[in-house]
């Protein structure tokens, strides 16, 4: 039996005037997702519990079949796992973004212009993270470079308890009132102020300005957490599998659950990603050592954060054409029974440019299901089914046959 999850990060949205009251999912052409919805089972599910942060960490834990309320220890430790960082029980981690701030003199007076520093390349970013490691690195403080603007800070033998704001939540808004507070705040603020001076005239930023790109002017810390303790996916659901994603967070979740990280050349985490390569990698894994593959695509989420409507619609179409379609065709001819699920982890509405905790549309299709009446895979159609799951982590039990609708 083969199992596949097609996860379009932030794919869900809200009705938009530009689309005559429709959503990007309604506007996009996605016949393969529609097949899953038409012939299978569709509904709505809550991926983010009311008292938890509306992040991809919580939402993807739900999507992969884990109750986040019982195991969540923060976002950054999952990313740290992906980077190969060994964490002790008393270590504290932070996500470290490279961001573009406005040019006011005082940190408190600046505005968050770009949470991704123009989607800075990993090579450029590594040079700037090395500056921070050289200044602050010790047996207590460690910086680790990641992918593009996403990096990690580890404080050894530290405490949690601070308040930190995701930078994508305050795009084009003043940073005052959103700077680190509480535990570890003095050190984090010192690092941020140092980065403003050290990065300003760095050769990386000089080159980016010359090329018309946003410079990376400051580090920004959020996602505080401690070492995760997730059960193996095989223990929970009885199958071995792999994780396909361009972002450290998802690989960290996968590795923490014993899933194999499946690399894809050209996977970027934005709409320029290698969609086709992700589909091909999934087929290769399913035909060799994996009975389960979780295919995560970040592109729709990034488009939502950047308010890129056309690009979000296009990204959904590419997921359908380059990933869902080829994988479904392979499954149809593989000679085994199979089950697939398509879903976003959370909405990232164009209008608000950040995550919301609104329920998401899901659809599950099994190879044994009979052909159904044509229906569109979208928020509206999913709501009209009347099928609603208050705990999305139960979806994995339905996908793997442990539960029946």
PyMOL commands that set and color helices and strands:
alter all, ss='L'
color gray80, all
select helices_A, chain A and resi 17-19+24-27+31-39+56-63+68-71+76-82+107-109+122-136+167-170+185-200+203-210+233-237+248-256+275-286+299-305+309-332+379-384+392-399
alter helices_A, ss='H'
color red, helices_A
select strands_A, chain A and resi 2-8+41-45+92-101+112-114+141-147+150-155+218-225+241-244+260-261+292-297+338-343+347-348+355-356+360-366+388-389
alter strands_A, ss='S'
color yellow, strands_A
deselect
rebuild
show_as cartoon
